[in-house]
Amino acid sequence: MSQTRNSTPETKNQSLDDDAVADYLRQNPDFLSQHPDLLADMELAHHCGQATSLIERQTQVMRHKIKDYAVKMSDILDTARRNDVQFEKTKRLVMELSAATHLNALTEALKKSFTLEFHADVIHLALFSSLKPGDTHPNLTSATKEACANHDDIRALAAKNWTYCQAFNDTKLHDLFPHHHKLKSSAIVPLYIADQALGVLIIASNAKDHYHDQLDTLFLNHVAAVTGRCLGRIQN
């Protein structure tokens, strides 16, 4: 510790602020071990007001850090487990969508996945094209001007080419869910191929916080991309 012994009188007389002392100790972590006599004069106030040794205090700090790291690691593992579960559910849905050969089967795959596995209460698929005579699924609608009085309102939902969540407070959408009167939140999933809007998938829940503006929509955007491709295949 030659820089301590070689200090000039001028340096010794200079007042040191807390930051300077802290920086010095960081740069010289063995300082106290080389000056053990200083430990006898040091006191650190404990939360209960009693003095405690530096080693004990350091141990407490390390315990707190370890506990914080353990909590963070637990959160990371919980997130990873949730993502694994969501991935498996998504994979099953994608396989069902890919196997669908008509609109009824595609709509049913969406309904079963979101209501049974993702715990929504209802879904509705509104397409911006006419339906064929056999397209009779109760959760499927043509939102053309000729077939739907709320065409402009439903079309406006697909103004954005990405999924978003909102409170279910649009009375114009209630016509799509005539048997559901307690819906509180919804995910709006616009369906596109390239720049062409094909329709919109509306997923709704009776729970106010099931779909909210802080929800990560990466999964839903993936479902939107797959559904758009499948719609293009089925309708062509």
LINSULTA-V252056 format. One record per residue. N is the residue number from 1. RES is the residue in three letters. D_FIRST is the distance of its C-alpha to the first C-alpha in Angstrom with 2 decimals. Layout:
# LINSULTA-V252056
N,RES,D_FIRST
N,RES,D_FIRST
This chain:
# LINSULTA-V252056
1,MET,0.00
2,SER,3.79
3,GLN,5.54
4,THR,5.70
5,ARG,6.94
6,ASN,9.00
7,SER,10.66
8,THR,14.37
9,PRO,16.89
10,GLU,18.45
11,THR,15.48
12,LYS,15.07
13,ASN,18.81
14,GLN,19.01
15,SER,20.06
16,LEU,18.24
17,ASP,20.60
18,ASP,20.37
19,ASP,19.87
20,ALA,16.84
21,VAL,15.16
22,ALA,16.43
23,ASP,15.27
24,TYR,11.63
25,LEU,11.88
26,ARG,13.74
27,GLN,11.24
28,ASN,8.48
29,PRO,11.07
30,ASP,9.23
31,PHE,7.78
32,LEU,11.06
33,SER,11.34
34,GLN,8.46
35,HIS,10.26
36,PRO,13.82
37,ASP,15.48
38,LEU,15.07
39,LEU,17.27
40,ALA,20.12
41,ASP,20.33
42,MET,20.27
43,GLU,23.62
44,LEU,24.92
45,ALA,28.61
46,HIS,30.72
47,HIS,33.83
48,CYS,35.97
49,GLY,34.26
50,GLN,32.62
51,ALA,28.95
52,THR,27.20
53,SER,23.99
54,LEU,21.15
55,ILE,21.88
56,GLU,25.52
57,ARG,24.97
58,GLN,22.93
59,THR,25.81
60,GLN,28.31
61,VAL,26.70
62,MET,26.68
63,ARG,30.28
64,HIS,31.33
65,LYS,29.85
66,ILE,31.59
67,LYS,34.77
68,ASP,34.64
69,TYR,34.17
70,ALA,37.05
71,VAL,39.29
72,LYS,38.58
73,MET,39.25
74,SER,42.43
75,ASP,43.58
76,ILE,43.01
77,LEU,45.00
78,ASP,47.75
79,THR,48.05
80,ALA,48.25
81,ARG,50.98
82,ARG,52.91
83,ASN,52.71
84,ASP,53.99
85,VAL,56.93
86,GLN,57.68
87,PHE,57.56
88,GLU,60.13
89,LYS,62.39
90,THR,62.12
91,LYS,62.93
92,ARG,66.06
93,LEU,67.16
94,VAL,66.70
95,MET,68.77
96,GLU,71.53
97,LEU,71.57
98,SER,71.75
99,ALA,74.69
100,ALA,76.65
101,THR,79.80
102,HIS,81.15
103,LEU,79.99
104,ASN,80.98
105,ALA,78.73
106,LEU,75.79
107,THR,76.21
108,GLU,76.51
109,ALA,73.31
110,LEU,71.43
111,LYS,73.07
112,LYS,72.32
113,SER,68.70
114,PHE,67.79
115,THR,69.89
116,LEU,69.35
117,GLU,65.83
118,PHE,64.10
119,HIS,65.95
120,ALA,67.55
121,ASP,70.99
122,VAL,72.90
123,ILE,72.69
124,HIS,75.08
125,LEU,75.36
126,ALA,77.08
127,LEU,78.01
128,PHE,79.09
129,SER,81.96
130,SER,85.21
131,LEU,85.43
132,LYS,87.88
133,PRO,90.57
134,GLY,88.70
135,ASP,85.40
136,THR,86.03
137,HIS,82.77
138,PRO,82.55
139,ASN,78.96
140,LEU,79.95
141,THR,81.36
142,SER,82.47
143,ALA,81.10
144,THR,83.44
145,LYS,85.39
146,GLU,88.55
147,ALA,87.19
148,CYS,84.76
149,ALA,85.31
150,ASN,81.55
151,HIS,80.93
152,ASP,79.10
153,ASP,76.80
154,ILE,75.88
155,ARG,75.48
156,ALA,73.06
157,LEU,70.77
158,ALA,70.14
159,ALA,69.20
160,LYS,65.59
161,ASN,64.95
162,TRP,62.40
163,THR,62.43
164,TYR,61.82
165,CYS,62.34
166,GLN,64.25
167,ALA,66.10
168,PHE,69.62
169,ASN,71.42
170,ASP,73.56
171,THR,77.14
172,LYS,78.35
173,LEU,76.57
174,HIS,78.30
175,ASP,81.33
176,LEU,79.32
177,PHE,78.61
178,PRO,81.93
179,HIS,81.25
180,HIS,77.72
181,HIS,77.54
182,LYS,74.13
183,LEU,71.82
184,LYS,68.69
185,SER,66.29
186,SER,66.70
187,ALA,65.07
188,ILE,66.83
189,VAL,66.62
190,PRO,68.27
191,LEU,69.66
192,TYR,69.68
193,ILE,70.42
194,ALA,68.73
195,ASP,69.78
196,GLN,72.88
197,ALA,72.80
198,LEU,74.68
199,GLY,74.36
200,VAL,72.03
201,LEU,71.00
202,ILE,70.68
203,ILE,68.90
204,ALA,69.29
205,SER,68.24
206,ASN,69.45
207,ALA,65.85
208,LYS,64.45
209,ASP,60.90
210,HIS,61.84
211,TYR,61.59
212,HIS,59.39
213,ASP,57.75
214,GLN,54.28
215,LEU,55.64
216,ASP,54.30
217,THR,57.42
218,LEU,56.16
219,PHE,58.41
220,LEU,61.39
221,ASN,61.03
222,HIS,61.10
223,VAL,64.25
224,ALA,65.73
225,ALA,65.23
226,VAL,66.84
227,THR,69.68
228,GLY,70.43
229,ARG,70.74
230,CYS,72.99
231,LEU,75.16
232,GLY,75.61
233,ARG,76.72
234,ILE,79.10
235,GLN,80.72
236,ASN,81.38
